[in-house]
Amino acid sequence: MGDRSGQKFGKKVLRYRNCDVERVVAIIPRGHRHVRMIIELSDQVLVFSEATVAAIARAYVNIITHPQKRSTELVVKKFKPEEIKPAYSECQLIESSATDEELQQEWGDVISK
């Protein structure tokens, strides 16, 4: 089961190791066009939309391919229908202006345990 590492902003923080993940399923459900990512953990099942998985992948690539960047933050932004490309959700995870130092100060102690 995930390591309960404490609280952050009044929310329970759960950390899962690779061995806590029992199975990952990527699937386009019948009658749909977009992928869902199912992560089956030892104590729960998480289902993510394609947009969420794409945002996580974008954040990962942004850090792993940059010679100096060590963190990035995505925050939800709600767009008006006329502001976004066709077939995009009105809620998007967009890069914030948080710096590496700000994110390290905010999260470093919580996740380094």
Order of alpha helices (4+ residues) and beta strands (2+ residues): beta-beta-beta-beta-beta-alpha-beta-beta-alpha
